């Protein structure tokens, strides 16, 4: 199992993103089944939708892309509940460089014993985490 972060989804969807090739490669590998199963959270998809809208993305096209992600059998979408939220608050306090969404991600990765994350965010360059940008 791998975790997919906002920067990968956003770059894969936004063809004008300078890292589009990386994001598209991850999304293509997921779609073809060559990457294996992936996990993401509702917080990550929230960030992705918001980021793409602020970039001027077409809301209908962005929403359709997110729908494709959530309906993919290769991607498990985890919804943040109260217990995970509280755990993420502890993680957030431990790692001052992380945003709260990143603290949620790190908490999920620890809970599910996921070591690998696809992300362009070097805040995930943490001991025990293997950050990748392309498959």
C-alpha angles and dihedrals in degrees: 000000000000131000121232118209133206095261092061096047092045095047091045093053099038108070090192092058111113088227095047093121091058094048093043091050091054093046092047091049090051092048093049093046094238094117100051127228121337136195132208135162137237087247090058092049089047089054091047094051092047094046094049092047091052088052088058097257120167104261094215093051092044092049090050091051090051090048089054090053094048093047094049115112088213094063127067112204112209118199117214111242129185095272093051091045091055092046090050090053088059091047090048090057092047096052109044094186094061126094114226091256088053090049088054089050093050091047091051091048092052093046092051095037092240114161101174125075130176105217143128089214111106090198083087092063089109128140109273095023123101110205118199131181100193136022 
